[in-house]
Amino acid sequence: MNVVAASGNGATAPSAGLPIDLRGKKAFIAGVADDQGFGWAIAKQLAEAGAEISLGVWVPALNIFESSYRRGKFDANRKLANGSLLEFAHIYPMDAVFDTPEDVPPEIAENKRYAGNEGYTVSEAAEKLARDVGKIDILVHSLANGPEVQKPLLETSRRGYLAALSASSYSLISMLQRFGPLLNPGGAVISLTYLAGARVIPGYGGGMSSAKAALESDTKVLAFEAGRKWNVRVNTISAGPLGSRAAKAIGFIDDMIKYSYENAPIQKELSAYEIGSVAAFLCSPLASAVTGHVMYVDNGLNTMGLALDSKVLEREPVDASA
Ligand SMILES: NC(=O)c1ccc[n+]([C@@H]2O[C@H](COP(=O)([O-])OP(=O)(O)OC[C@H]3O[C@@H](n4cnc5c(N)ncnc54)[C@H](O)[C@@H]3O)[C@@H](O)[C@H]2O)c1
């Protein structure tokens, strides 16, 4: 079957382009707390394509995010191509390590960074979204946390390891359990992973490599289960290094950015908006047959088996006069 659009006389029809059109679609994005990370860039690109965006912001980061937003600190990064500013329909407090109110321990409930916020567990955030927005089309998980990320796996405690898995992997399962019923058929789920889930990246410790491996495997199983249950697609983007707030906390992001520049097939620094654009594609009908996929958006670094800047490869210049 020929699927190329052609006019009756055999000539190709004049092209109207192939735009990503998400007008009328509604998205919920968890994991935005400033304008420097992948979550923000995904929000912006989805909005460029016409989607309405609501956010789930980690409770300890919510105050500073909202006040920075109000004071115009993000305005330069809010400008959309049509001249308007990126707006958020709703901003909810959310902590993705708690599924229901019963899961919140007293020391968190009474913590001054949490006190004053209510309904921040995953199930309550989903209930609020259902009440305010109703059905959604796009669910984005752009969050991770590993308290012992700076420790090698061999020195990681059980508690630290399980905390990394809880915040960075199980959180996707929890979100899909609660937000899945809100997704319209044809909807899409995106998460963010990192090469360290598939290859050894010394320095990405504390069980975070395990958490990303789990996230990538779960993406396949959830794609099957959620595909059959709600007719939605589940994909993950394996992003190259970006100097986000979370990445800076790991402590070696500048080295990773330099390493990628020196060794990736495409020699340029990655922009978070490149990940945002791929997310918009994956969430659009253009990707209607793509699910269970780990999509690398990393200038191709994952394909390399040799570090081109390795000292081992250095050669003494040959003296032609000898
Ligand atoms: N920066 C990189 O180099 C890189 C590379 C590949 C993948 N990633 C992934 O991209 C995603 C987004 O990270 P980023 O680098 O854009 O940093 P970021 O700091 O912008 O985003 C991380 C977000 O997670 C939120 N968060 C942490 N714990 C949470 C919790 N318990 N509940 C709710 N939210 C919580 C933080 O508030 C923050 O907004 C993460 O999954 C990260 O692992 C990052």
Ligand as a Chemical Component Dictionary entry (heavy atoms), coordinates in Angstrom:
data_LIG
# 
_chem_comp.id                   LIG 
_chem_comp.type                 NON-POLYMER 
_chem_comp.pdbx_formal_charge   0 
_chem_comp.three_letter_code    LIG 
# 
loop_
_chem_comp_atom.comp_id 
_chem_comp_atom.atom_id 
_chem_comp_atom.alt_atom_id 
_chem_comp_atom.type_symbol 
_chem_comp_atom.charge 
_chem_comp_atom.model_Cartn_x 
_chem_comp_atom.model_Cartn_y 
_chem_comp_atom.model_Cartn_z 
_chem_comp_atom.pdbx_ordinal 
LIG N1  N1  N 0  20.445 16.838 33.765 1  
LIG C1  C1  C 0  20.906 15.767 33.157 2  
LIG O1  O1  O 0  22.072 15.726 32.739 3  
LIG C2  C2  C 0  19.996 14.590 32.916 4  
LIG C3  C3  C 0  20.359 13.643 31.953 5  
LIG C4  C4  C 0  19.489 12.574 31.711 6  
LIG C5  C5  C 0  18.297 12.473 32.406 7  
LIG N2  N2  N 1  17.973 13.415 33.351 8  
LIG C6  C6  C 0  16.684 13.263 34.043 9  
LIG O2  O2  O 0  15.840 14.341 33.738 10 
LIG C7  C7  C 0  14.834 14.430 34.755 11 
LIG C8  C8  C 0  14.698 15.877 35.175 12 
LIG O3  O3  O 0  15.892 16.307 35.803 13 
LIG P1  P1  P 0  16.656 17.648 35.420 14 
LIG O4  O4  O 0  18.077 17.290 35.185 15 
LIG O5  O5  O -1 15.901 18.389 34.386 16 
LIG O6  O6  O 0  16.684 18.441 36.801 17 
LIG P2  P2  P 0  15.620 19.364 37.529 18 
LIG O7  O7  O 0  16.249 19.752 38.814 19 
LIG O8  O8  O 0  15.129 20.443 36.642 20 
LIG O9  O9  O 0  14.388 18.371 37.734 21 
LIG C9  C9  C 0  14.284 17.438 38.768 22 
LIG C10 C10 C 0  12.980 17.734 39.463 23 
LIG O10 O10 O 0  12.622 16.678 40.336 24 
LIG C11 C11 C 0  11.889 17.267 41.379 25 
LIG N3  N3  N 0  11.774 16.287 42.466 26 
LIG C12 C12 C 0  12.763 15.697 43.175 27 
LIG N4  N4  N 0  12.226 14.841 44.074 28 
LIG C13 C13 C 0  10.884 14.875 43.918 29 
LIG C14 C14 C 0  9.793  14.227 44.534 30 
LIG N5  N5  N 0  9.971  13.361 45.537 31 
LIG N6  N6  N 0  8.542  14.513 44.107 32 
LIG C15 C15 C 0  8.336  15.402 43.117 33 
LIG N7  N7  N 0  9.327  16.039 42.467 34 
LIG C16 C16 C 0  10.586 15.784 42.874 35 
LIG C17 C17 C 0  12.699 18.506 41.714 36 
LIG O11 O11 O 0  11.960 19.445 42.434 37 
LIG C18 C18 C 0  13.030 18.994 40.312 38 
LIG O12 O12 O 0  12.030 19.903 39.859 39 
LIG C19 C19 C 0  15.280 13.474 35.875 40 
LIG O13 O13 O 0  14.597 12.248 35.731 41 
LIG C20 C20 C 0  16.757 13.284 35.550 42 
LIG O14 O14 O 0  17.274 12.082 36.069 43 
LIG C21 C21 C 0  18.786 14.472 33.603 44 
# 
loop_
_chem_comp_bond.comp_id 
_chem_comp_bond.atom_id_1 
_chem_comp_bond.atom_id_2 
_chem_comp_bond.value_order 
_chem_comp_bond.pdbx_ordinal 
LIG N1  C1  SING 1  
LIG C1  O1  DOUB 2  
LIG C1  C2  SING 3  
LIG C2  C3  SING 4  
LIG C2  C21 DOUB 5  
LIG C3  C4  DOUB 6  
LIG C4  C5  SING 7  
LIG C5  N2  DOUB 8  
LIG N2  C6  SING 9  
LIG N2  C21 SING 10 
LIG C6  O2  SING 11 
LIG C6  C20 SING 12 
LIG O2  C7  SING 13 
LIG C7  C8  SING 14 
LIG C7  C19 SING 15 
LIG C8  O3  SING 16 
LIG O3  P1  SING 17 
LIG P1  O4  DOUB 18 
LIG P1  O5  SING 19 
LIG P1  O6  SING 20 
LIG O6  P2  SING 21 
LIG P2  O7  DOUB 22 
LIG P2  O8  SING 23 
LIG P2  O9  SING 24 
LIG O9  C9  SING 25 
LIG C9  C10 SING 26 
LIG C10 O10 SING 27 
LIG C10 C18 SING 28 
LIG O10 C11 SING 29 
LIG C11 N3  SING 30 
LIG C11 C17 SING 31 
LIG N3  C12 SING 32 
LIG N3  C16 SING 33 
LIG C12 N4  DOUB 34 
LIG N4  C13 SING 35 
LIG C13 C14 SING 36 
LIG C13 C16 DOUB 37 
LIG C14 N5  SING 38 
LIG C14 N6  DOUB 39 
LIG N6  C15 SING 40 
LIG C15 N7  DOUB 41 
LIG N7  C16 SING 42 
LIG C17 O11 SING 43 
LIG C17 C18 SING 44 
LIG C18 O12 SING 45 
LIG C19 O13 SING 46 
LIG C19 C20 SING 47 
LIG C20 O14 SING 48 
# 
